[in-house]
């Protein structure tokens, strides 16, 4: 009887399944939309440490965006982290990839994506995302 009471008493310290599901690595998704362009960005794992960025570039009407090159710039001004620029590489899947980008501290990071369309035209979209 004491063993059963002890087991039931310890059972209340186990986290519920919904907490375990929330702690899993779920990528961050950021959607940036203007009349000229729309960029969907997946950030995995979306927490402090090295992260992979996948950039899906589209026109404002969701048709494929023809870019010659894409650049990702990240900064965290409130913590004194100046902009760091990384060139994206076009993958076989048609998306632009930036791998192993270090996000050393949590906070509200500023992201800027520059997509070069022609030698004389560049589209820039920016937004913020939260790193936990």
ChimeraX attribute file (.defattr): number of C-alpha atoms within 10 A of each C-alpha:
attribute: neighborCount
match mode: 1-to-1
recipient: residues
	/A:1	6
	/A:2	7
	/A:3	8
	/A:4	9
	/A:5	10
	/A:6	10
	/A:7	11
	/A:8	11
	/A:9	10
	/A:10	10
	/A:11	10
	/A:12	9
	/A:13	8
	/A:14	7
	/A:15	9
	/A:16	9
	/A:17	8
	/A:18	8
	/A:19	9
	/A:20	9
	/A:21	10
	/A:22	9
	/A:23	8
	/A:24	9
	/A:25	11
	/A:26	14
	/A:27	16
	/A:28	16
	/A:29	14
	/A:30	16
	/A:31	13
	/A:32	15
	/A:33	17
	/A:34	11
	/A:35	8
	/A:36	13
	/A:37	20
	/A:38	21
	/A:39	22
	/A:40	15
	/A:41	21
	/A:42	19
	/A:43	21
	/A:44	18
	/A:45	17
	/A:46	22
	/A:47	21
	/A:48	14
	/A:49	14
	/A:50	14
	/A:51	19
	/A:52	17
	/A:53	22
	/A:54	21
	/A:55	25
	/A:56	18
	/A:57	24
	/A:58	18
	/A:59	16
	/A:60	15
	/A:61	12
	/A:62	12
	/A:63	11
	/A:64	14
	/A:65	18
	/A:66	13
	/A:67	17
	/A:68	12
	/A:69	16
	/A:70	23
	/A:71	19
	/A:72	23
	/A:73	16
	/A:74	21
	/A:75	19
	/A:76	19
	/A:77	13
	/A:78	10
	/A:79	12
	/A:80	8
	/A:81	13
	/A:82	12
	/A:83	15
	/A:84	13
	/A:85	15
	/A:86	16
	/A:87	16
	/A:88	21
	/A:89	17
	/A:90	17
	/A:91	11
	/A:92	7
	/A:93	8
	/A:94	12
	/A:95	15
	/A:96	22
	/A:97	23
	/A:98	20
	/A:99	16
	/A:100	12
	/A:101	17
	/A:102	14
	/A:103	18
	/A:104	12
	/A:105	15
	/A:106	15
	/A:107	18
	/A:108	16
	/A:109	19
	/A:110	16
	/A:111	19
	/A:112	17
	/A:113	24
	/A:114	18
	/A:115	23
	/A:116	17
	/A:117	15
	/A:118	12
	/A:119	7
	/A:120	6
	/A:121	8
	/A:122	14
	/A:123	14
	/A:124	15
	/A:125	16
	/A:126	16
	/A:127	13
	/A:128	16
	/A:129	15
	/A:130	12
	/A:131	18
	/A:132	10
